[in-house]
Amino acid sequence: MTHTTARGGREPLTRRGMLREGACGFGMLALAGLLGNDRLRAGSVALDDADPLAVREPHFAPKAKRVIFLFMHGGPSSVDTFEYKPYLEKNHGNPLPIERPLAFDDEEPGPLMKPLWQFRPGGESGIPVSDLFPHVRECADELCLIHSMVGEGVDHGAALLQTFTGTSTFTRPSLGSWVVYGLGTENSNLPGYVTIKPALSHGGAKNWSSAFLPGSFQGTPIGHAGLQVADVRGEPIEYLANQHLSGERQRWELDMLRNVNRRHAEARRHDPRLEARIQSFELAFRMQMQAPEAFEVEKESEATKRLYGLDDPVTADFGWQCLLARRLCERDVRFVQCTHSYKWDQHSDLYNRHNANAAEVDRPIAGLLKDLRSRGLLEDTLVIWAGEFGRTPVSQGGDGRDHNPYGYTIWMAGAGVKRGYRYGATDEIGYHAAVNRMHIHDFHATVLHLLGLDHENLTYRFSGRDFRLTDVAGLVHRDILA
Amino acid sequence: MRFTATSEPVRTGALWAVALAACLPAAAAATEGLEHFEKRVRPLLAAQCQACHNPQLQSGGIDLASGEGFAKARDEAALISLEDPASSRLLAIVGYTARVKMPPGGKLSEEDLGVLGRWVREGAPWPGAELRAAVLADSEQGAFTEEQLSYWAFQPVSQPRPPAVSNLAWPRNAIDRFILAKLEQQGLEPAPPVSRLTWLRRAHFDLTGLPPSPDEALAFSADRSPGAWERAVDRLLASPRYGERWGRHWLDVARYADSTGNDEDHRYPYAWKYRDYVIEAFNSDLPYDRFVTEQIAGDLLSTEPDPRGVIATGFLALGPKAIAQQDKTRMLYDVYDEQIEVVSKAMLGLTVACARCHDHKFDPILTKDYYSLAGIFASTRSFRDAEAHVSRMLLKPLVPQEQYERYQAEQMAIKNRRIERDNVGDIEIEQLVEAEASRVAEYMLAARRAYEDGEDEASVAGAEDLDAGRLAKWVAYLRPVQPKRAQLADWHSAGPDQRAVAAAAYQQRFEGTLKEWHHTIRRWRKDTIELIRNGTMPPRPKPRFQAGRDRFFFDVYAAKDGPLLSFRGEERDRALQPQTLAAVRRLGEELEKLERSAIPEPPMANAVEDGEPVEQHVFVRGDYSAKGEPAPKVFPAILAGFDQQPVRTGSGRLELARWIASPSNPLTARVMANRIWQKQFGQGIVRTPSNFGKLGAPPTHPELLDWLAADFVEQGWSVKAMHRRILLSSTYRSSSATSAEAAEADPENLWLSRFHRRRLDVEELRDGMLAVDGSIEFAMGGTLQSGFGTDRENSNDRLSIDPATTPRRLVYIPLRRANLPTLLNLFDFGDAVTSLGKRPVTNVAPQALFMMNSEFVARRASNLAQLLMASVPGQDAERARRAHLAVLTREPSGAEVDTALSYLAQLMERFPEASERDAWASYCRILLASNEFLYID
């Protein structure tokens, strides 16, 4: 195994183009193993530098080895789900008592609107969770709620981009890309960063892109939000399977290719890129043999499938995503994102639609938490649940709520965070974060910290400047650390 | 908390930059930096330092209890390095690595060190201390150091003479003498020349992005007459394929794409016209100075309408934009910033945009320079309606204004006529709805009997004299479902005895809302009819019922899918009185006639135009609400000096264009000469093609660069003339074979002791394969995807077109920034968001998977096999030869032919299901996937 320290301060991958062009698969570990001899290691390509995905030692001992990010696209309402605001009950129908900050909709805001669901205490911690999430409420003792999230985007695109890349103004690498850049990946047969059925809108691929980081750090999409699971299952990763040739026949062809390439390389000395590309075919062949197994969700036991709600058409889609996420985590994929497609944007009809949305994800999420716990995976897996923002405490259009990035709730669970804990708070109205504000930069800094990465030292030099996920900001919120 | 800088205007200077980290959205960062200071740093200093370092004790002459004291200590005791904050003395002192170690009682905790470290790295902001940080050298001239003033890239282009060399046999032209002189200095030999076919393959890919056809290869191989090489170069430069290849390179530099990217990814419907303009500019060898001028100010060059000049400004118009950003001022200044960045990087090789928040940290670009340029773009319009909820981009007609106005007037007339037609029917339908509304309770009760009491729906309808179809809809709507619907809660909770009361209540409320709503509609209609009659302004759109006002009403009357109480389509026609229906149809026919005879939409372009001139101010730390000193429209002082006359009329774009495109601008010709060199040799003389500043790479051959730049200008800024010189040089004819000595002495090939073997880029790889199998189509221009706006959330239409689905060249595939084609992501295309001077090159296994498993490659291999089998029937050896010529542009050796033939035979023996064509296809795929195809020697 190749262990080097996490990256920082310099441009580690560009020890000139020669090395950058070295062969890398989804990861290099398998390559070293695959070769079964010292040819490549001792030969022309310096593995440490050539392989962007080699496992790297973090900056300090990590609490989490990997992340599952459950993304609720559209912006679930915090005051209707995880942060109870009695003030809204008492003042239902009254005008907003503060000046309204920049909103998405220019129209006059409606009056304050009480939570449309009953909050009840969950678990031993007694954390109040609304009736939208009865199953997640059973797991309340796993949750570390953060009630004081702050972002800057009042429109979806800006908010998604900031949630995933730190900025909506520029094109920057995504959180998952930074994580894989910092830590590498431990399973070279699978991508280090997988995003299941991601959104194509509101930044689209920018939300999982590696931007100026080398392309190997880009998230690998499994289908996209518009597709059904059935559309995705067949070929989860593009080009992973050959539709025409048997494995044996393809191997036969690849052997000939290797011979042709070897002869070519022998006539061209001192060019490690040629050998590196030869190896990339060997790695690819092995990957296509082994990767598909990770996607065989249907092989899980009936009990497990039920736990995730695969038995019910309402929960089957997100259940499949969550169960696949667990399988990928078991196989050491570093960063997995599940996306509940763009459904949470309730400018109107909040009651009916939030009900329908929560019904789709509540059971799968609780199933995931329970399953991870029982398998011991929650010890070193960090689960994050978040939308791109919350929603306003005032109503919009009679029975909806507008976007609110000024104070909203997300939660984490698992590796490294306190259990059954509530952190921060919005003001009594539920509009602005008031206690322990956690800006998205802080959130990123804290997530990186949990993974053993110092956000100030995880840098990449591009265009004459050292870039960070957190730009020049970011504060690790230690109070939530277990 | 808002940070207010100073009461005096902040003066800027290069030495005493108010050093935040680098280019960033400053307002947020500054606020956060100060917040960090107040929250974490100030308490820390109070607890750990101020017992001694206070105004009274001033231990060691240092006071850390006030902003003033700190400013003094920072500057006089050099506690903080503003140029390189991370190396600040303060950090060494508290880190216990300096001679002085503080605090004396013991080292701070790691956490506290982190807090201080972050603060210092952010420039150690402290309210009350920033004024001094911004106090500058006395005169503006003094803003630059001697080193900055004499920096190589800012000096005028010299006219160096080609140096003397000892090997007189090798050089073919001046370029070779510059290269050879350096080689001789380094004690290196020039590389031997390559074979004719290797050179031809190199030249074909370099100039057209395509391999030579077997016939072209054989012809060149056989042509031993004088001038053969020159003719080959001229043939390639005259090929329309040349512009497609080199235009694409410029499109990288211009961060070209067909959508806004960012938040909403709206299409730029006419972006392709700019792309076609660029291709045409290269094909026609448009002088580069003219090319630059047109892209910045093509719309201002002539008083006559000039479609081409307007289209050229697409360069400025087609950047990424956050059009749904609700802080519109910020959005606009982000757009100006993006325009400054692309102009300065693409044309000047400078990273001017770094100076948005503070003076450039490494180059002598002042914040004031930045805002002087911002003023030019702030006086330029990229939107027709920036203030709209989702800002609307500027679309410019390419016809005279009167003609466009005629078109608009006609379109308005059509729209109005449509409203008139709809009105005729609507008036009657509204009355019908009002009559039906009185039966809402009846339908509800009947529906409940069907879904709850189990009565037969049809017989209930018959018994109650209700419309059966309508009743079915009511049943479907009212039947309880999970999750429950709030608007039906009262209905569902009403017990059997309360049904009638509940139904009556629903009906009453429904009728109330209906009355109000129809009142609103009728008022609108009255106003609209009047407006249409006056013809003074376009009518407001018909109001739409906002669902949240009354969701039951909305569901029943207005919902888009299956309302219960409305008349649409045929139902509507049946409901209308015959004479009304006739009137509607007559008006419809007139409308159709009008539409048929209407002037078609005039040609349009995504472009910019001059807007209201803006008196720009510096924005302190990039925050638009913190206005600093005025920044009149001048050009960066380090290049243009301090005694410039500011532009006073218009936007200043034309002046900017002329200043950049001037032979006396030291950067413009150098930067472009270097781009051409880089693309032909795989690496530039300056290896950072878009950054000629201090953090860029210094030129390996500065004299050659100047010679090329001077020659470029002298040849009338002809790009093709430069290609000709380069391609006919001995340097370009060098072999890529690397000797052990050269690899040792010149590992990075800085001195061009050999040719840089390079990988095909994604266009060459894809188009090359399509060319080899004969299926490429060389149609030029136009768009493969027309349309406006964006597409349904999460639909496949949000994706860019899959390049596998068209035989056109890749340059013609529209690029949706938010979702580029997988192929492009896989093979290092870049992101089409920022100016890209040189693409990265990666080698990853998923690329191999594409070669192994994609349908695209399978089809290429199969087609090529078919081609070989058809063209040389029955002669396997000749087929193998043709295959090598087509894919690798060379004759195979006898051994290679033997190997190929035995491979085919063995494959068919081992896998009896494989046909002869399958076997050939397999061999062709091997050639296409081979390193020899992918790498150009």
Interface residues (C-beta under 8 A of the other chain):
Chain A: R16 G17 M18 R20 E21 G22 A23 C24 G25 F26 L102 A103 F104 D106 L116 E152 G153 V154 D155 H156 G157 A158 L160 L161 T167 S168 T169 T171 A199 L200 S201 H202 G203 G204 A205 K206 S209 A211 P214 G215 S216 Q218 H224 A225 G226 E238 Y239 L240 A241 N242 Q243 H244 R249 Q250 W252 E253 L254 M256 L257 N259 V260 N261 H264 A265 R268 R269 H270 D271 R273 L274 A276 R277 I278 S280 F281 L283 A284 F285 M287 Q288 S341 Y342 S348 D349 Y351 N352 N355 A356 A359 S395 Q396 G397 G398 D399 G400 H439 H441 E456 S463 G464 R465 D466 D471 V472 A473 L475 R478
Chain B: L20 A21 A22 C23 L24 P25 A28 A29 E32 G33 H36 R40 E111 G114 G117 R118 R121 E122 G261 N262 D263 E264 D265 P320 A322 A324 Q325 Q326 D327 D334 T351 C354 F362 H389 Q482 P483 K484 R485 A486 Q487 Q546 A547 G548 R549 D550 R551 T688 N691 G693 L695 G696 S736 A737 T738 A740 A743 P747 E748 R757 R759 T790 E793 N794 S795 N796 R798 L799 R816 R817 A818 N819 L820 T822 N825 L826 D828 D831 V833 T834 P840 V841 T842 N843 V844 A845 P846 Q847 A848 L849 F850 M851 M852 N853 S854 E855 A858 T899 Y903 L907 R910 F911 A914 S922 Y923 R925 I926 L927 A929 S930 N931 E932 L934 Y935 D937
